[in-house]
Amino acid sequence: NGSIISVNDLHKEESYFDNILLLDHEDFIFSIRSGNISEVKQYLDQFFEYLKKEKYDINLVKSHCLEIYMSVIRQAKREMIDELFQRIIYFKDFSNLVQYKVFIESICVEIAQHNYDRTKETQSDVIRKVIEYVEKNLSEESISLSKIANDVFYMNPDYLGKLFKKEAGEKFSSYLVNRRVEKAIEIIGSQEEVKMITVAEEVGFGNNPGYFSKLFKKQTGFTPSEYKSNLLLS
């Protein structure tokens, strides 16, 4: 109020938080969001081991545990937060580090597991939609993972490719070739008279029936025509 306060006028008091271990809370919260339970447990092991080593006053421990707990429950789904907030009442009954650690770790694991399941479900849904897109557009020659990622899902193609391989167990390119050959076999087997160039068009090889024949033989051991002949003979 009209006066000047210099740096020398400020007397900094030592705080408990000045000396506490500078663990990376950001990475810890990210581990909970992404559902990485092993990293969550590892962080909590380090944190409580430090508190045990330094022998902090129980009230300071309680304060810091409460801070972590509030950060953790904000990573839960909305309908869980109120119920988790009510569990704060348990803090008043804890008298040692083991009790705090067991309680907080159980909540962290519960939320991380839920987030993992939700992420996995979302990823599976994406791959299911990729497969549905392929089925509906199998006759299009221009199908590619990049096209699907950019035009349909607005995702990074490399990420979608890794996700597809993780979920489907094979690369998208291999899946597409296998599915085209499988579809060709279905068409050949369902019609008594069918031109192989027509089959090639229906499975996305309209401009390159020769390449289609080569891929078909690689997968089945026969050219499309030979495969049809063997079906008729049998």
C-alpha positions, 0 to 999 in steps of 0.5 A: 500500500504505497511501500516497496518490499524488497527480496531481503524483506522476505523471510522464507520459512522452511517447508516440509515440501522443500525436502520431500522427494521430488518424484514425478507426479505427472508420470504417475498420473499418466500411468493411472490414466493409461492403465499401467498398473506396474508403473503405478505400483512402482511409483507408490513403492518409491514414494512410501519407501522414502517417507519411511526412510525420512520418518516424517511426522504423521500429520505431514504424511497424512497431508501429502497422502491426501494430496495424492489421493485427490489427484488420483480420484480425478482420473476416475470416471465421473460416476465414481468420483463422488463415492471415492471422495467419500472414502476420505473418511478412512484417513482419520483411522490410519496410524501408519504408512502401511495402512496409507499405502494399502488403501491408496494403492488399492484405489490407484489399481482400481482406477488404472484397471478401469482406464485400461479396460476402457482404452482396450475397449475403445481400441478394439472398437476402432479395429472392428470398424476398420474390418467393417470398412474393409468388408464394405469396400473390398472391391475398391483397389485404393484401400490402404491403411493410410487412406482409412486412417486419414479419411475415415478415422483421422488418426495417425497411420503408423499408430493405427497400423501398430494398433491393428497388428496388436489387436488382429495379430497381423499387419493390415497389408497381410490381412487385406490380401488374405481377406481378398483371397478368402472372398475370391474363394467364396465367390468362386465356390458359390457360382457355377459359372464365373469369369476370373476377371469378374472375381478379380474386380469384386475383390479389388484387383480389377486393373491387375488380374494377373497379379490377383492370379499370382497372389491367389496361387501363392495363398492356395497353391492353385490359380483361380481357374485351377481352383475352380476346375478342382471344385467342379471335378470334386 
